[in-house]
Each structure stands twice: as structure tokens, then as C-alpha cells.
């Protein structure tokens, strides 16, 4: 398989610019590994690569989804596998770029291919836990999935319900489903790199990005999105900036208040991403600055 490079990091860290440099040097195709940049409706808010960059270097899986369509990690995984197989057939290297940790987990460790569990099954398990109490519920779960029961911490009702619902609905233990996972990328077929500026630099870049978004039409983008009347639970509607700018457009906040709220939300999101990549990819080389100092 041709080289596959994974370029990860928090929002506003400079991943896209570095990806462009690497792609120009290597001829790689840039493949999206960011859950928000999938959506056509979020070019500005998700800081998707510009039309000029997309024209200069081949990009895949950017802006391919409608905001009304909720893409799961499974759907992204299937689409990415198709893209990588197509590139491998032509001998072209791939550069997967993004900040969605779950996507990189799917690539390097795999995710369980568990069937969709109906709401009725989850509701039944929730009701059973409330009626039986945790100890009795655990005894029943231990008969179906002793491995999961032993791993779930006391008081973790969400995971207890999940394990029970999966076992009862599918007839198979959640731990067995999980044991069957396989990474999308075979071991040894890829290399990883994390863009990780110092926190002060990253936060300053987050603030600057919000100002740039306003200049690029973020308010108009949110106005068009809100006008569609979509379910607020959809992934696109949960993107950083949608709720905050919508509140301003609806007269609930001033523009300055909305901008500050988006700045804070962006910094918080970047902090969570930093923490995730530090914990989950500690052995990947780091790019500390945009000058590509690597450590």
C-alpha cells in the first residue's frame, strides 16, 4: 500500500496549512478526518480548506454531507476505506488530516461494528436498572456479559444500560462485539504526526480564527443554516459557533457577546482536543510550531 500519513491536532493549530505543504512535496491526496468539515453547510465555521486550496491540491471527503444528514463514524469509516482503496489502486499516497479523535481511533485501533440498538431496547434497559437497582441489574448483566460487568465502574449507569441493551437486543455480549474490532489501517501501513502548539499560541490562533470567520461570512452561514429549521440535535447544528451566532441573529445577544462566546467555546474545544491527542497518541511525533519543528 502507498504511504498513509495521519496528521492530527486541535482546531486552529495549523494542520491544513501544513497538510498543503506536505501534499505539494509528496503528491499526496488530502483526505478529511474532521467530523465538521464533512458538512457543505459549514465551510466557514469548520474552517474548511479554501476553494483555492482544494483546487491546488486534491482533497477528498470535504463538504460531502448535507447538514440534515447525520454522519456517524461508521459511515465516515466506510467512505474513507473506499477512498484509500482507490488511491492504493493508483499508487497515490494519502494524507488524512483532522481533529476528530474517534476517527483516528477507527483508523489505528478499530471500532466495534455493533448493530444499531433501537431506542425501545435502551429505554427498557434504563427502566430495568431503575426498577431493579444496580446490584441486581449487575448480577443479571454478569450472566450475559461478565467481562463488561467487571469493567464498568460502580454508578456508571450509562455503560451498564448500554451493555445490557446490546446483549439483550443482539443476543451477543458487548465485550464480544468489541473483541472483534480491527483497525481500518493495517499495522505498519501508516505513520502519525500531531500538530501541537503551546497553549498560549493555540488560544491566540483560536481567537484570530473567530475574527476571520466573521470577515468570511460566518453570520450569513449560520443564518442560512438556522433558516432550514433542522433538528438541533444534528451534528452540524452542534458545531462550535452555530448556537452562539444564532443567539445573536435572534436578538438574544450582541455581536460582541456572540464573538466572545465563540472564542471561549473554540478555546475549550481546542483544549479537549489537545488533551485527547496527548493521552491517545503519546508516541506520535509532534510539530510544535508552524515552522514544522518536530519533537
DRENDREN-765584 format. One line per field, with one value per residue: residue in three letters; y, x, z of N, C-alpha, C in turn; residue number from 1. Coordinates in steps of 0.05 Angstrom, whole numbers, plus 5000, padded with zeros to 4 digits. Example, Ala and Ser with C-alpha at 12.3 -4.5 7.8 and 13.67 -1.06 7.14 Angstrom:
2
r <- ala  ser
npy <- 4886  4955
npx <- 5264  5257
npz <- 5156  5142
capy <- 4910  4979
capx <- 5246  5273
capz <- 5156  5143
cpy <- 4934  5001
cpx <- 5264  5258
cpz <- 5156  5157
k <- 1  2
END
This chain:
295
r <- unk  unk  unk  unk  unk  unk  unk  unk  unk  unk  unk  unk  unk  unk  unk  unk  unk  unk  unk  unk  unk  unk  unk  unk  unk  unk  unk  unk  unk  unk  unk  unk  unk  unk  unk  unk  unk  unk  unk  unk  unk  unk  unk  unk  unk  unk  unk  unk  unk  unk  unk  unk  unk  unk  unk  unk  unk  unk  unk  unk  unk  unk  unk  unk  unk  unk  unk  unk  unk  unk  unk  unk  unk  unk  unk  unk  unk  unk  unk  unk  unk  unk  unk  unk  unk  unk  unk  unk  unk  unk  unk  unk  unk  unk  unk  unk  unk  unk  unk  unk  unk  unk  unk  unk  unk  unk  unk  unk  unk  unk  unk  unk  unk  unk  unk  unk  unk  unk  unk  unk  unk  unk  unk  unk  unk  unk  unk  unk  unk  unk  unk  unk  unk  unk  unk  unk  unk  unk  unk  unk  unk  unk  unk  unk  unk  unk  unk  unk  unk  unk  unk  unk  unk  unk  unk  unk  unk  unk  unk  unk  unk  unk  unk  unk  unk  unk  unk  unk  unk  unk  unk  unk  unk  unk  unk  unk  unk  unk  unk  unk  unk  unk  unk  unk  unk  unk  unk  unk  unk  unk  unk  unk  unk  unk  unk  unk  unk  unk  unk  unk  unk  unk  unk  unk  unk  unk  unk  unk  unk  unk  unk  unk  unk  unk  unk  unk  unk  unk  unk  unk  unk  unk  unk  unk  unk  unk  unk  unk  unk  unk  unk  unk  unk  unk  unk  unk  unk  unk  unk  unk  unk  unk  unk  unk  unk  unk  unk  unk  unk  unk  unk  unk  unk  unk  unk  unk  unk  unk  unk  unk  unk  unk  unk  unk  unk  unk  unk  unk  unk  unk  unk  unk  unk  unk  unk  unk  unk  unk  unk  unk  unk  unk  unk  unk  unk  unk  unk  unk  unk  unk  unk  unk  unk  unk  unk
npy <- 4976  5045  5101  5121  5177  5203  5262  5298  5339  5396  5444  5502  5497  5497  5454  5448  5483  5461  5411  5423  5438  5390  5357  5381  5371  5315  5295  5275  5258  5296  5276  5282  5282  5303  5315  5358  5385  5354  5373  5409  5456  5482  5510  5558  5561  5512  5520  5499  5476  5525  5544  5554  5526  5474  5470  5472  5428  5360  5343  5302  5281  5328  5374  5340  5324  5337  5384  5364  5311  5262  5242  5184  5156  5106  5111  5149  5119  5077  5107  5130  5084  5067  5110  5106  5055  5064  5102  5071  5035  5065  5079  5125  5167  5179  5230  5238  5284  5320  5334  5301  5257  5206  5187  5178  5138  5097  5089  5070  5034  5012  5004  4977  4940  4946  4929  4977  4999  4997  5051  5033  4988  5009  5042  5004  4977  5018  5028  4979  4980  5022  5000  4952  4964  4976  4933  4884  4889  4888  4835  4807  4826  4806  4752  4753  4782  4778  4801  4855  4873  4868  4907  4956  5014  5026  5056  5076  5086  5095  5063  5013  5007  5010  4963  4923  4932  4921  4867  4842  4858  4842  4790  4778  4788  4853  4858  4817  4835  4879  4855  4837  4878  4913  4952  5004  5014  4973  4949  4981  5004  5058  5125  5171  5239  5295  5360  5407  5462  5507  5523  5577  5600  5570  5585  5639  5635  5611  5653  5690  5662  5664  5718  5721  5687  5717  5757  5726  5712  5684  5696  5699  5647  5619  5641  5622  5568  5562  5579  5535  5504  5457  5396  5409  5373  5350  5334  5375  5420  5425  5446  5486  5553  5556  5555  5600  5644  5642  5657  5711  5729  5722  5763  5757  5765  5812  5827  5829  5800  5750  5738  5734  5691  5650  5650  5632  5582  5558  5557  5523  5476  5465  5456  5408  5375  5377  5351  5300  5281  5282  5242  5197  5191  5188  5172  5191  5233  5303  5366  5426  5480  5524  5528  5478  5452  5392  5345
npx <- 5017  5011  5044  5012  4995  4979  4955  4944  4910  4891  4837  4851  4906  4940  4940  4918  4947  4998  4988  4978  5030  5058  5030  5040  5095  5098  5059  5013  4944  4897  4857  4797  4792  4759  4702  4666  4681  4661  4612  4575  4549  4579  4627  4654  4649  4673  4723  4740  4784  4802  4769  4809  4853  4832  4829  4882  4908  4890  4832  4794  4729  4711  4661  4620  4572  4504  4475  4429  4438  4461  4523  4556  4611  4619  4599  4633  4680  4671  4668  4719  4751  4738  4759  4814  4826  4818  4858  4903  4901  4917  4967  4977  4997  4966  4941  4914  4876  4858  4818  4786  4782  4759  4757  4810  4820  4788  4817  4868  4860  4810  4738  4682  4636  4579  4511  4457  4424  4358  4317  4277  4298  4340  4311  4282  4322  4341  4296  4293  4340  4329  4286  4304  4350  4421  4455  4426  4415  4466  4480  4448  4467  4519  4511  4501  4542  4597  4649  4642  4610  4647  4683  4658  4651  4627  4564  4563  4516  4503  4537  4525  4472  4479  4510  4475  4431  4453  4468  4418  4388  4418  4433  4484  4545  4568  4623  4642  4629  4663  4713  4721  4740  4777  4830  4823  4868  4922  4971  5034  5026  5021  5039  5042  5029  5027  5002  5019  5017  5043  5000  4986  4997  4963  4912  4912  4911  4862  4827  4839  4821  4765  4754  4768  4730  4683  4694  4694  4642  4612  4565  4526  4527  4509  4458  4433  4435  4404  4355  4336  4310  4326  4335  4358  4392  4424  4490  4515  4488  4507  4557  4613  4598  4550  4505  4518  4524  4473  4442  4455  4435  4382  4371  4383  4433  4488  4532  4585  4583  4568  4613  4653  4633  4638  4693  4710  4685  4712  4764  4757  4742  4789  4824  4803  4813  4870  4882  4860  4893  4943  4936  4920  4954  5010  5060  5067  5103  5113  5093  5113  5111  5088  5130  5146  5178  5197  5185
npz <- 5000  4984  5018  5078  5114  5177  5200  5254  5304  5346  5334  5296  5298  5255  5220  5168  5134  5140  5119  5065  5050  5057  5021  4972  4968  4967  4934  4955  4966  5001  5053  5088  5158  5196  5233  5228  5182  5142  5127  5079  5091  5128  5115  5130  5188  5203  5185  5136  5083  5035  4973  4936  4956  4953  4899  4884  4907  4910  4946  4988  5013  5036  5053  5036  5057  5074  5119  5142  5145  5186  5196  5218  5255  5233  5181  5161  5164  5127  5079  5078  5075  5023  4994  5006  4986  4932  4922  4934  4893  4850  4865  4894  4948  5013  5055  5114  5148  5206  5266  5295  5344  5349  5297  5286  5322  5299  5253  5271  5313  5311  5312  5345  5307  5320  5316  5303  5360  5380  5405  5438  5462  5492  5526  5554  5582  5613  5645  5672  5702  5737  5764  5786  5814  5822  5839  5832  5778  5757  5770  5735  5687  5690  5680  5626  5602  5629  5625  5610  5653  5695  5682  5683  5720  5787  5793  5741  5703  5650  5618  5638  5622  5567  5557  5573  5539  5488  5494  5503  5458  5413  5425  5436  5472  5491  5500  5469  5417  5417  5420  5370  5338  5288  5263  5213  5183  5169  5215  5213  5164  5163  5184  5239  5259  5301  5305  5351  5381  5432  5489  5496  5446  5414  5434  5421  5366  5360  5376  5336  5292  5298  5290  5237  5215  5220  5183  5138  5130  5170  5199  5160  5142  5186  5191  5144  5155  5203  5183  5157  5193  5220  5259  5323  5347  5309  5283  5253  5271  5321  5317  5336  5345  5318  5353  5385  5349  5326  5369  5372  5322  5331  5364  5418  5440  5438  5382  5398  5446  5425  5393  5433  5461  5423  5416  5467  5468  5426  5444  5488  5462  5432  5474  5496  5452  5450  5499  5488  5445  5469  5508  5478  5434  5449  5431  5380  5335  5347  5319  5338  5326  5273  5240  5232  5269  5296  5347
capy <- 5000  5070  5112  5135  5194  5214  5289  5304  5362  5412  5465  5527  5491  5500  5429  5450  5495  5441  5390  5433  5437  5362  5346  5392  5358  5286  5288  5261  5268  5303  5263  5294  5267  5322  5310  5382  5392  5337  5386  5430  5480  5493  5517  5579  5553  5490  5528  5480  5487  5545  5534  5556  5503  5450  5469  5469  5401  5343  5338  5283  5279  5354  5385  5320  5317  5358  5388  5348  5283  5257  5222  5170  5148  5083  5120  5161  5097  5064  5125  5133  5059  5068  5129  5095  5033  5076  5114  5049  5022  5082  5084  5152  5168  5192  5246  5242  5308  5328  5336  5284  5235  5180  5179  5166  5112  5078  5083  5057  5013  4999  5008  4954  4942  4938  4938  4999  4990  5013  5066  5017  4970  5025  5050  4980  4972  5040  5024  4956  4988  5038  4983  4930  4973  4970  4907  4863  4893  4878  4805  4798  4832  4788  4727  4757  4794  4781  4818  4882  4879  4871  4931  4980  5025  5029  5081  5084  5076  5096  5040  4989  5006  5004  4935  4906  4935  4907  4838  4833  4862  4827  4763  4774  4806  4876  4852  4800  4853  4896  4839  4832  4902  4913  4979  5008  5013  4952  4957  4984  5016  5086  5140  5192  5265  5313  5389  5413  5487  5512  5530  5606  5605  5558  5601  5664  5627  5607  5679  5702  5648  5673  5743  5715  5675  5739  5770  5708  5707  5665  5702  5692  5618  5610  5650  5603  5541  5564  5582  5509  5492  5430  5385  5419  5351  5340  5341  5401  5441  5427  5456  5510  5577  5556  5564  5627  5664  5641  5673  5739  5734  5723  5786  5750  5775  5830  5813  5826  5778  5725  5733  5725  5664  5632  5648  5615  5554  5547  5550  5499  5453  5460  5444  5380  5360  5374  5330  5274  5272  5276  5217  5175  5188  5199  5164  5204  5257  5328  5391  5445  5506  5522  5526  5449  5440  5367  5331
capx <- 5000  5026  5045  4989  5003  4958  4962  4923  4915  4868  4828  4867  4934  4955  4941  4911  4970  5020  4979  4983  5059  5065  5018  5055  5121  5096  5038  4992  4916  4888  4831  4786  4788  4746  4673  4651  4688  4645  4586  4576  4537  4597  4653  4666  4651  4691  4749  4746  4803  4790  4766  4835  4870  4821  4836  4911  4915  4866  4821  4771  4711  4706  4636  4605  4548  4485  4471  4406  4446  4479  4543  4568  4639  4618  4596  4659  4700  4666  4675  4748  4762  4735  4778  4841  4829  4821  4885  4923  4900  4932  4994  4980  4997  4943  4947  4889  4881  4834  4819  4766  4797  4746  4764  4837  4817  4778  4839  4891  4853  4785  4714  4665  4615  4556  4486  4442  4406  4334  4311  4260  4316  4355  4291  4275  4345  4341  4274  4300  4361  4316  4267  4318  4373  4446  4467  4411  4419  4493  4480  4435  4486  4542  4504  4501  4567  4613  4672  4633  4602  4670  4699  4642  4653  4602  4549  4564  4491  4502  4551  4510  4449  4489  4518  4451  4415  4467  4467  4391  4378  4433  4439  4513  4556  4582  4651  4648  4630  4687  4737  4724  4747  4802  4835  4820  4894  4938  4995  5057  5019  5017  5055  5026  5042  5008  5009  5013  5029  5039  4973  4981  4997  4939  4889  4913  4902  4832  4814  4843  4804  4738  4752  4769  4704  4664  4701  4689  4613  4601  4537  4509  4527  4491  4431  4423  4431  4381  4331  4327  4293  4335  4336  4383  4409  4441  4518  4521  4476  4523  4584  4620  4591  4522  4486  4526  4517  4444  4431  4457  4417  4355  4368  4387  4459  4501  4552  4609  4578  4569  4641  4668  4624  4650  4722  4712  4677  4733  4787  4750  4744  4817  4836  4795  4828  4898  4883  4856  4916  4965  4931  4916  4976  5034  5084  5068  5120  5098  5101  5108  5105  5082  5155  5150  5197  5186  5198
capz <- 5000  4985  5045  5090  5137  5193  5210  5274  5321  5353  5316  5294  5303  5230  5206  5139  5120  5139  5100  5038  5044  5054  4997  4949  4967  4964  4915  4969  4966  5028  5060  5112  5183  5215  5231  5220  5154  5124  5120  5060  5103  5149  5104  5146  5216  5207  5173  5115  5064  5017  4945  4923  4965  4942  4870  4881  4916  4911  4972  4988  5035  5047  5044  5021  5071  5079  5148  5151  5145  5209  5190  5240  5250  5216  5153  5153  5161  5102  5057  5078  5065  4994  4983  5009  4967  4905  4920  4933  4866  4831  4875  4905  4978  5025  5079  5129  5164  5221  5295  5308  5356  5344  5270  5287  5335  5279  5234  5282  5332  5303  5328  5344  5287  5334  5303  5316  5382  5380  5429  5456  5477  5512  5546  5571  5600  5633  5664  5688  5721  5757  5779  5800  5829  5808  5846  5818  5749  5751  5771  5710  5665  5692  5667  5597  5593  5653  5620  5611  5680  5711  5675  5687  5747  5803  5788  5713  5693  5621  5607  5646  5604  5540  5556  5575  5515  5467  5499  5500  5431  5393  5433  5438  5492  5481  5501  5445  5394  5419  5416  5341  5324  5273  5253  5184  5172  5180  5230  5196  5138  5166  5204  5251  5266  5315  5307  5379  5390  5461  5493  5492  5417  5404  5442  5405  5339  5362  5376  5309  5273  5301  5276  5208  5207  5216  5158  5116  5127  5189  5207  5137  5141  5208  5184  5125  5168  5221  5167  5147  5214  5225  5286  5336  5355  5287  5287  5241  5287  5346  5311  5350  5332  5308  5375  5394  5329  5323  5391  5364  5300  5342  5382  5446  5449  5419  5365  5414  5464  5410  5386  5456  5468  5404  5423  5491  5460  5408  5462  5503  5443  5426  5499  5497  5432  5460  5520  5476  5430  5488  5521  5460  5414  5462  5417  5353  5334  5349  5307  5359  5314  5244  5224  5229  5288  5304  5370
cpy <- 5025  5082  5126  5151  5205  5240  5299  5329  5378  5433  5489  5522  5494  5474  5432  5462  5475  5418  5398  5431  5408  5350  5356  5378  5329  5277  5273  5274  5273  5292  5274  5274  5285  5320  5334  5390  5374  5353  5409  5457  5494  5500  5537  5570  5531  5496  5507  5492  5504  5532  5534  5533  5477  5447  5463  5440  5384  5338  5319  5285  5306  5365  5366  5313  5342  5360  5371  5318  5279  5234  5210  5164  5123  5091  5133  5139  5083  5081  5128  5108  5058  5087  5118  5072  5043  5088  5092  5037  5038  5089  5111  5152  5184  5207  5252  5263  5315  5328  5319  5258  5208  5169  5166  5140  5090  5070  5065  5034  4998  5006  4984  4959  4932  4947  4961  4987  5008  5028  5050  4999  4985  5034  5028  4975  4993  5036  5000  4963  5004  5020  4963  4940  4963  4942  4884  4865  4882  4847  4794  4803  4813  4760  4729  4766  4799  4800  4847  4890  4883  4896  4957  4989  5027  5057  5090  5073  5076  5071  5014  4986  4998  4974  4916  4908  4920  4877  4828  4836  4845  4797  4757  4795  4830  4872  4835  4817  4869  4881  4834  4856  4899  4941  4980  5005  4991  4963  4959  4998  5046  5098  5163  5216  5282  5341  5398  5438  5489  5525  5560  5612  5594  5575  5628  5658  5622  5634  5693  5688  5658  5700  5739  5703  5697  5752  5753  5701  5687  5670  5694  5661  5607  5617  5630  5576  5541  5566  5556  5495  5463  5422  5395  5398  5340  5350  5369  5424  5445  5438  5482  5534  5578  5567  5593  5648  5665  5658  5703  5746  5736  5745  5780  5760  5796  5814  5809  5803  5751  5718  5722  5697  5643  5629  5629  5586  5542  5540  5525  5473  5445  5447  5415  5363  5356  5351  5303  5264  5266  5249  5193  5170  5198  5193  5176  5228  5282  5350  5413  5473  5503  5521  5497  5438  5415  5356  5307
cpx <- 5018  5025  5019  4999  4979  4968  4940  4930  4890  4861  4847  4897  4952  4957  4937  4934  4993  5013  4984  5012  5067  5055  5032  5082  5119  5076  5015  4965  4908  4860  4822  4782  4777  4716  4657  4657  4675  4622  4590  4567  4556  4625  4667  4670  4670  4719  4758  4767  4789  4787  4792  4853  4859  4826  4865  4920  4890  4858  4797  4755  4708  4680  4619  4578  4530  4480  4448  4414  4467  4498  4554  4597  4640  4616  4621  4680  4696  4674  4705  4761  4760  4755  4806  4846  4832  4848  4906  4924  4915  4959  4998  4980  4974  4953  4920  4893  4855  4839  4799  4779  4785  4753  4792  4837  4808  4801  4860  4885  4828  4763  4696  4642  4589  4530  4473  4423  4382  4330  4294  4277  4331  4335  4284  4297  4347  4320  4281  4321  4348  4298  4283  4339  4399  4456  4452  4414  4446  4494  4469  4454  4509  4536  4505  4528  4585  4637  4664  4625  4626  4686  4684  4643  4626  4590  4549  4539  4490  4514  4537  4486  4457  4496  4494  4434  4427  4464  4439  4381  4392  4437  4468  4525  4570  4612  4660  4649  4656  4712  4742  4734  4774  4806  4830  4846  4911  4962  5019  5052  5017  5037  5038  5042  5020  5019  5000  5028  5027  5011  4967  4980  4971  4914  4888  4904  4872  4818  4816  4825  4775  4734  4752  4743  4683  4669  4693  4659  4601  4572  4518  4506  4507  4462  4418  4417  4407  4355  4320  4309  4301  4334  4361  4401  4427  4470  4525  4511  4490  4551  4588  4614  4562  4504  4492  4518  4486  4431  4432  4437  4388  4350  4373  4413  4469  4522  4577  4606  4579  4597  4657  4659  4636  4680  4726  4706  4699  4757  4782  4752  4772  4831  4829  4810  4857  4900  4879  4880  4940  4961  4930  4938  5002  5060  5086  5087  5102  5111  5093  5100  5099  5107  5164  5173  5184  5201  5181
cpz <- 5000  5012  5053  5114  5151  5206  5228  5290  5327  5332  5318  5299  5278  5214  5176  5123  5118  5119  5071  5031  5039  5028  4972  4946  4959  4943  4928  4964  4995  5032  5087  5135  5205  5211  5222  5191  5133  5112  5102  5071  5122  5139  5122  5175  5221  5196  5153  5096  5043  4989  4930  4930  4954  4913  4866  4887  4919  4939  4969  5015  5050  5036  5029  5033  5074  5109  5159  5154  5167  5201  5216  5234  5232  5187  5143  5147  5134  5078  5055  5068  5034  4981  4984  4990  4939  4902  4918  4906  4845  4841  4887  4936  4988  5050  5092  5150  5180  5251  5309  5318  5349  5316  5270  5302  5316  5260  5246  5302  5325  5322  5324  5324  5299  5320  5318  5336  5383  5406  5449  5473  5499  5534  5565  5591  5621  5654  5683  5709  5744  5776  5797  5819  5816  5814  5831  5788  5741  5752  5745  5687  5666  5679  5637  5586  5618  5649  5623  5639  5698  5706  5681  5716  5761  5797  5759  5699  5663  5608  5615  5627  5576  5538  5556  5549  5491  5470  5494  5472  5411  5399  5436  5456  5479  5480  5478  5420  5394  5412  5386  5325  5310  5262  5222  5170  5184  5194  5211  5170  5139  5186  5214  5259  5279  5314  5335  5388  5420  5464  5488  5462  5405  5410  5426  5377  5339  5360  5349  5289  5275  5287  5246  5198  5203  5189  5134  5113  5146  5196  5184  5136  5162  5202  5164  5137  5186  5206  5157  5168  5220  5254  5300  5346  5334  5292  5276  5258  5314  5341  5327  5334  5323  5330  5383  5374  5324  5345  5384  5342  5309  5362  5411  5458  5429  5403  5382  5434  5449  5402  5409  5464  5449  5409  5446  5483  5443  5425  5478  5486  5437  5450  5501  5476  5440  5480  5507  5461  5447  5501  5502  5439  5426  5447  5389  5355  5335  5332  5326  5348  5284  5227  5222  5246  5299  5328  5378
k <- 1  2  3  4  5  6  7  8  9  10  11  12  13  14  15  16  17  18  19  20  21  22  23  24  25  26  27  28  29  30  31  32  33  34  35  36  37  38  39  40  41  42  43  44  45  46  47  48  49  50  51  52  53  54  55  56  57  58  59  60  61  62  63  64  65  66  67  68  69  70  71  72  73  74  75  76  77  78  79  80  81  82  83  84  85  86  87  88  89  90  91  92  93  94  95  96  97  98  99  100  101  102  103  104  105  106  107  108  109  110  111  112  113  114  115  116  117  118  119  120  121  122  123  124  125  126  127  128  129  130  131  132  133  134  135  136  137  138  139  140  141  142  143  144  145  146  147  148  149  150  151  152  153  154  155  156  157  158  159  160  161  162  163  164  165  166  167  168  169  170  171  172  173  174  175  176  177  178  179  180  181  182  183  184  185  186  187  188  189  190  191  192  193  194  195  196  197  198  199  200  201  202  203  204  205  206  207  208  209  210  211  212  213  214  215  216  217  218  219  220  221  222  223  224  225  226  227  228  229  230  231  232  233  234  235  236  237  238  239  240  241  242  243  244  245  246  247  248  249  250  251  252  253  254  255  256  257  258  259  260  261  262  263  264  265  266  267  268  269  270  271  272  273  274  275  276  277  278  279  280  281  282  283  284  285  286  287  288  289  290  291  292  293  294  295
END
